[in-house]
Amino acid sequence: MTSPPARPQNEGMPGPYVIRGSVSLPEAELMWRFSRSSGPGGQHVNTSDSQAELRFDLANTKALPEVWKERALERLAPRLVDGVIAVRASEHRSQWRNREMAATRLAALLAEATAPPPRPRRATKIPRGINERRLRQKKARSDTKRGRSGKDWG
């Protein structure tokens, strides 16, 4: 019998987490920490560190374009501690799935924070015909309701 071929260390983990376009989270800049997760489980849960915390140094990263970094630092300021953003995941019993969830959350958070601001709304004037139609409908409704009163019944 022959042994199976050696697998790469990170074969189970998905590839780079894309933020937007060709920009992705570099694995070298991600800091992982694992701890015991609260919640349901069996005897195994008392000894396994399944909660994953992912930390990313947003202030000192070289992976993001400068404009994106400034935008993200401004938008995520309340969540940052010394320029570092942290994301936790503990929904799953498996550390691997929690790692995947935390990295996906971080990528989504950075994608939202680095998105360009929406175009300013251009104020438009309501067309006169629409306004007149609305006023005619209001008048007709008012006449209908006025006709329901019973003051002429008697």
WOBEL-V306758 format. One record per residue. RES is the residue in three letters. PSI is psi as a letter, one per 40 degrees, with the letter a starting at -180 (none if undefined). D_LAST is the distance of its C-alpha to the last C-alpha in Angstrom with 2 decimals. Layout:
# WOBEL-V306758
res->(RES,RES)
psi->(PSI,PSI)
d_last->(D_LAST,D_LAST)
This chain:
# WOBEL-V306758
res->(MET,THR,SER,PRO,PRO,ALA,ARG,PRO,GLN,ASN,GLU,GLY,MET,PRO,GLY,PRO,TYR,VAL,ILE,ARG,GLY,SER,VAL,SER,LEU,PRO,GLU,ALA,GLU,LEU,MET,TRP,ARG,PHE,SER,ARG,SER,SER,GLY,PRO,GLY,GLY,GLN,HIS,VAL,ASN,THR,SER,ASP,SER,GLN,ALA,GLU,LEU,ARG,PHE,ASP,LEU,ALA,ASN,THR,LYS,ALA,LEU,PRO,GLU,VAL,TRP,LYS,GLU,ARG,ALA,LEU,GLU,ARG,LEU,ALA,PRO,ARG,LEU,VAL,ASP,GLY,VAL,ILE,ALA,VAL,ARG,ALA,SER,GLU,HIS,ARG,SER,GLN,TRP,ARG,ASN,ARG,GLU,MET,ALA,ALA,THR,ARG,LEU,ALA,ALA,LEU,LEU,ALA,GLU,ALA,THR,ALA,PRO,PRO,PRO,ARG,PRO,ARG,ARG,ALA,THR,LYS,ILE,PRO,ARG,GLY,ILE,ASN,GLU,ARG,ARG,LEU,ARG,GLN,LYS,LYS,ALA,ARG,SER,ASP,THR,LYS,ARG,GLY,ARG,SER,GLY,LYS,ASP,TRP,GLY)
psi->(i,i,i,i,i,h,i,i,d,f,d,d,i,i,a,i,h,h,d,h,b,e,h,i,h,h,d,d,e,h,h,i,h,i,i,h,i,i,a,i,i,a,d,d,d,e,e,h,g,e,h,h,h,h,i,h,g,d,d,e,i,e,d,i,i,d,d,d,d,d,d,d,d,d,d,e,d,d,e,i,h,f,e,h,h,h,h,i,h,f,d,i,d,h,d,d,d,d,d,d,d,d,d,d,d,d,d,d,d,d,d,d,d,e,i,i,i,i,i,i,h,h,h,i,h,h,i,d,d,d,d,d,d,d,d,d,d,d,d,d,d,d,d,d,d,d,e,e,i,f,d,e,e,none)
d_last->(106.89,105.79,103.32,100.08,100.15,99.26,95.63,94.65,93.32,89.75,89.37,86.36,84.54,82.59,83.91,82.89,79.27,77.93,75.64,74.90,77.05,80.71,80.29,80.73,81.50,85.29,86.51,89.09,86.44,84.42,85.22,84.45,84.29,83.72,82.79,81.67,78.14,75.81,73.84,74.78,78.18,81.21,84.58,85.23,82.38,84.30,87.10,85.53,84.28,81.37,79.04,79.73,79.28,79.86,80.65,80.93,82.34,79.92,81.49,84.99,84.37,86.03,84.02,80.95,80.93,80.80,77.32,75.90,77.67,76.23,72.72,73.10,74.61,71.68,68.95,70.65,71.82,69.91,71.55,75.06,77.84,80.71,79.67,79.71,76.72,76.68,74.81,74.96,74.41,74.75,72.32,75.09,78.05,80.46,81.80,82.16,78.46,77.51,79.88,78.26,74.76,75.77,77.42,74.44,72.10,74.37,74.58,70.78,70.36,72.91,71.42,68.02,69.61,71.80,69.15,68.66,65.60,62.60,62.17,60.01,56.52,56.14,52.85,51.04,48.26,44.99,44.78,42.25,40.79,39.97,38.26,36.19,35.15,34.09,31.97,30.34,29.56,28.08,25.84,24.69,24.02,22.06,19.85,19.40,18.36,16.04,14.26,13.71,11.60,8.07,6.98,5.57,3.57,0.00)
